[in-house]
Amino acid sequence: MHVDEAIRSRKSVRRFLPDPVAASVVSHILDVAARAPSGNNVQPWRVYALAGEARERFCHDVVQAAQDDPDRHQPEYAYYPTQWFEPYLERRRRCGFGLYATLGIARDDKPAREAQMLRNYTFFDAPVGLLVTLDRRLNTGSFMDVGMFLQNILVAARAQGLHTCAQAAFAWFHAIARRHLPMSDSEMLLCGVALGREDTSAPENAFITERAAAGEFTSFHGFA
Ligand SMILES: Cc1cc2nc3c(=O)[nH]c(=O)nc-3n(C[C@H](O)[C@H](O)[C@H](O)COP(=O)(O)O)c2cc1C
């Protein structure tokens, strides 16, 4: 697969088929992804790959926590601003409304929106869930490094005919991840990644998000 095709065909898939993904395929994707650059080659990421019963037990506890007492769980880093502003506010709205529209969920249908949100915590039915952590003793630059590694996972998965969804939603539930996995105190849970085969019959997977063109966010200087 041409790299442009791998990048362009990547999208966030939010309904997966149950077909298993072999550990060897997951390892291959992670070996490829680990070719990501990082400042001074520190490679600050760690990954917990979950499948089968380990995945089920973890998902069960996260779904329960998200239903019973969501406010008790807070992330260890701030992904989003507390106050949104333009042009990000409008882009965020278009993303949320677009997804709910493809699912036929009305804007004021809170129970349906919450049910869709909860689907995060079963990795949208993906047979494999990855949890990606960063050593918190490093500095903010390392977030760039893990971002590159993450994107490599998403793109390398395409070369295996697989799809993904990055999921910051798991950052809220690091305490539960710690109960299930040998995650040390120095690790900060950044996000999850759902990994598997796309259910092409699911309407939510047909939702393709927009992008600003290069000319809108780039100013060119000194070109002929
Ligand atoms: C780091 C990161 C975290 C994300 N977390 C979530 C999440 O928790 N749940 C979700 O449904 N989508 C999540 N997304 C997916 C974004 O909503 C999605 O990438 C964006 O809308 C662009 O759409 P596309 O991925 O289909 O191109 C996340 C994306 C990134 C990069």
The ligand as a Tripos MOL2 file, in Angstrom:
@<TRIPOS>MOLECULE
LIG
   31    33     1     0     0
SMALL
NO_CHARGES

@<TRIPOS>ATOM
      1 C1         -5.3280   11.2270   20.4810 C.3       1 LIG1
      2 C2         -6.7340   11.0360   19.9790 C.ar      1 LIG1
      3 C3         -7.7260   10.6880   20.8470 C.ar      1 LIG1
      4 C4         -9.0300   10.4340   20.3770 C.ar      1 LIG1
      5 N1         -9.9900   10.0030   21.2670 N.ar      1 LIG1
      6 C5        -11.1890    9.6040   20.7970 C.ar      1 LIG1
      7 C6        -12.1290    8.9920   21.6790 C.ar      1 LIG1
      8 O1        -11.9020    8.8620   22.8850 O.2       1 LIG1
      9 N2        -13.2970    8.5410   21.1600 N.ar      1 LIG1
     10 C7        -13.5820    8.6650   19.8190 C.ar      1 LIG1
     11 O2        -14.6640    8.2120   19.4090 O.2       1 LIG1
     12 N3        -12.7170    9.2540   18.9670 N.ar      1 LIG1
     13 C8        -11.5210    9.6980   19.4170 C.ar      1 LIG1
     14 N4        -10.6060   10.2440   18.5560 N.ar      1 LIG1
     15 C9        -10.9050   10.3020   17.1250 C.3       1 LIG1
     16 C10       -11.1450   11.7320   16.6070 C.3       1 LIG1
     17 O3        -12.4380   12.1370   16.9240 O.3       1 LIG1
     18 C11       -10.9160   11.6950   15.0880 C.3       1 LIG1
     19 O4         -9.5690   11.3950   14.8230 O.3       1 LIG1
     20 C12       -11.2510   13.0040   14.3900 C.3       1 LIG1
     21 O5        -12.6160   13.2990   14.5210 O.3       1 LIG1
     22 C13       -10.8930   12.9480   12.9010 C.3       1 LIG1
     23 O6        -11.5950   11.8930   12.2770 O.3       1 LIG1
     24 P1        -10.8540   10.6740   11.5640 P.3       1 LIG1
     25 O7         -9.9710   10.0090   12.5910 O.co2     1 LIG1
     26 O8        -11.9740    9.7530   11.1070 O.co2     1 LIG1
     27 O9        -10.0450   11.2140   10.4330 O.co2     1 LIG1
     28 C14        -9.3260   10.5680   19.0050 C.ar      1 LIG1
     29 C15        -8.3090   10.9720   18.1350 C.ar      1 LIG1
     30 C16        -7.0330   11.2060   18.6090 C.ar      1 LIG1
     31 C17        -5.9590   11.6100   17.6370 C.3       1 LIG1
@<TRIPOS>BOND
     1     1     2 1
     2     2     3 ar
     3     2    30 ar
     4     3     4 ar
     5     4     5 ar
     6     4    28 ar
     7     5     6 ar
     8     6     7 ar
     9     6    13 1
    10     7     8 2
    11     7     9 ar
    12     9    10 ar
    13    10    11 2
    14    10    12 ar
    15    12    13 ar
    16    13    14 ar
    17    14    15 1
    18    14    28 ar
    19    15    16 1
    20    16    17 1
    21    16    18 1
    22    18    19 1
    23    18    20 1
    24    20    21 1
    25    20    22 1
    26    22    23 1
    27    23    24 1
    28    24    25 2
    29    24    26 1
    30    24    27 1
    31    28    29 ar
    32    29    30 ar
    33    30    31 1
@<TRIPOS>SUBSTRUCTURE
     1 LIG1         1 GROUP 0 **** ****
